[in-house]
Amino acid sequence: MRFIQDTIRGFRLPFQGIEYLVQHRSLWKWAALPAGVNMVLFSAAFAILIAYIPTLYNLARFEPSATQQAWLWSTSLNVLSSTLGVLLILLSSAVLAVIFLLLSKIIAAPFLDVLAQQVEYLHGETQAATFSPGYLWRSFRVAIGAELKRTGFVIIVYIMLFLLGLIPILAPLTALAGTLFTILFLPLQYAGYTMDHRLMTFRQRRALIAQRPWLMFGFGVAAFLTIFVPLLNFVCLPILVVGGTLLMMEFKTDQPPAIGGMK
């Protein structure tokens, strides 16, 4: 069935980014700085999370009053508060990971833009990027501007979902909607550099989701999970950008892209 095939293809693409970087050492110099930025910021996020784990856990603690000392009631409250504490820690870690990943992408945007262009060059899609102060400055301005627009859109959607989530009856639905939005938008984030090179409008980018929803969903799930894989999450930025560039190759040819490239 096509949707199963597309989901599997999309899920494999971020991990093919690892294989692609291993085979093409010429890309390493462009991947090094984003990976370094990613590592520093994820380490900072991890340190912040560790520092606030006791506070987060205690926020969910319930202290039974003097009239609520029955063993069953007290035990039930302890189990509930412990569960909520763990969930709060997991939710906080997910939010921190996404925020610091977006920040990493903004800082490393010029190098990620060149990395995507070099992958396209290996497939005969564009000319090779040359490392020069002038080129890097132009790339910096364009990439940062595009990245800020993408990040701003994501933040606006998250704020809207957060406000809706304050309504108790809508909280479970907004949590599900937020996760689904993240999964479907991640492909547009990591394929965004290639889309910038093709001068695609935001409407055209959104149309890609409707065109191949299961391919995008598979990629988004893999990218989302990558953020939480120990060690891999520290260097996931260049891997996911290469995977996003390969995703656009898939759209163009309707065939899995050759990992070895054409050059």
QUIPE-V103783 format. One record per helix or strand of 2 or more residues. SS is the DSSP state (hx for helix, st for strand). FROM is the first residue (numbers start at 1). LEN is the number of residues. If there is no record, write none. Layout:
ss->SS from->FROM len->LEN
ss->SS from->FROM len->LEN
This chain:
ss->hx from->2 len->22
ss->hx from->25 len->35
ss->hx from->71 len->52
ss->hx from->133 len->33
ss->hx from->168 len->23
ss->hx from->192 len->6
ss->hx from->202 len->10
ss->hx from->213 len->14
ss->hx from->232 len->3
ss->hx from->236 len->18
